[in-house]
Amino acid sequence: MLWKFPIDASVWYNFDISFNNKFFVVATANSGIYIIDKKGKLVDYLSPEQTSPGYPSPFVDEDENLYFVDELFNLSCYNIRNKEEKWTLSLPEVCEYPIIGFSNHVVVCYRNSGKICSYSKEKGTLLWTFKIQELIRQQFSYVKNDSYLVFSMQNKIWFIDHMRGKIIKYLTHFNEVKLIGFYEDRLLFFDSSKVFFYNVNDDKPIILAHLEKGARNVTIYNHFLWIIYDNGINRISLNILLF
């Protein structure tokens, strides 16, 4: 064990850890946000009165700015280095999903209206709004790369240009689709029976593997696709996607 840091309360199920190569940001629903360096030393602490973490999960960027939502659903930008709030704004409705960070903006998702909104990192200015056209449900998930923000929910996938908030591609007719992530420029995802990969310029997704009964999860690690079953793990090389 390299180090151990005590959290001054029992950790509830709403528990989240973010990392930006400098700090661990540990957010719990009942004891505030702890900002810890790589040596396990406390750098800063935001009390439960200052923030309501857990939903949505906070985001910390490379400039040491922490973005979080308080219990009144104000979105705030807090600079860890200077220990000061840079800006705060009142959100129009409840948001229950992780704050998604990019180089120049952060994205917040609103459950009831189905809206996804982008705010500038500099001042919190609203940049764009994209509406999914339906209630955002628990099956909602996302992945991102330098070009796209990709959302999935139930049997649908949306590719969005994250700089402009414009839809690029829309895929449907899957069965409880779940996103895995990007490998090179291909999106990998799976449904109840198959694993797919997809390039946004292609006409349709390509089947990479068929899932056997008892599949629990699918993930990417070290150039391999790992399929986790009740009784074991299958490994598939992703080098075939490079050709």
Secondary structure, DSSP 8 states (H G I E B T S, - for coil): -------SS---S-EEEEE-SSEEEEEETTTEEEEEETTS-EEEEE-TTT---SSS--EE-TTSEEEEE-TT-EEEEEETTTTEEEEEEE-SS---S--EE-SSEEEEE-TTT-EEEEEETTT--EEEEEE-SS---TT-EEEE-SSEEEEEETTEEEEEETTTTEEEEEE---SS-EEEEEETTEEEEE-SSEEEEE-TTSSS-EEEEE--TTEEEEEEETTEEEEEETTEEEEEESGGGG-
